[in-house]
Amino acid sequence: MRMRLPTPALGVLLVAGAVAVVGALFSLPWPLGAGWVVALAVLALHPLLARPVLPGPPRLLLGAGLLGLALAVLLQAWTFAAFRSAVDAATLAELVALDHDPGQYRAQTLRGLASAGCEVLACAAFAVALTKLRRPVPGPVRTGFATLAVVAVAMTGFAISAWATTPEPVMTVPADLPPELAAEVATVVPGQMMSLDPFGAVIIGVMLYATFQLIDGYARPPLLPSAG
């Protein structure tokens, strides 16, 4: 019985993952969220989880881990959406002040903390699942789990650091700013605030590959599941 991910499903996974990475690179909430959810949905329907191959508790824990990762990235997409909405509706003075607004900053950092928390909980679910599966744990599974754990710890550190940081004082815009300069500022500021994020794109790509390794690694022969 074939337990690896079917080729058509793997194609969907790759396309959805690419969409999520592009969404992260350009801070686009819909591509990031939709691509990530579709990619994890494909992994959730992996034959290893969709069929009664593994014992019930480990399958549920692996599913819970996937759900935690989905929520973590959806929270990031929510942050992008909220920020873009605020930028689109802002005046010039509000645009300049937005990046230093305490309320906006706290909302972003809270979502960052919640996202990191979901990643940590996902890794905890994966860890418990691995203790209940066959020994020895396959190499790809160990690599995937270790990578996700490192990302979760790093993201938690970044989120805590951001929470502990005080926003810089808000800049002011002169009331008599020439219209031409005002128009230029109104164009440049949003571009600087929503510039390319290669680091975020790499993190999304690494997380998806590591999750694939963790799930699909157990489907590689020899397949000898046992209850822990």
Salt bridges, closest charged atoms under 4 A:
ASP216 OD2 - ARG4 NH2 2.62
ASP216 OD1 - HIS46 NE2 2.68
ASP216 OD2 - ARG220 NE 3.52
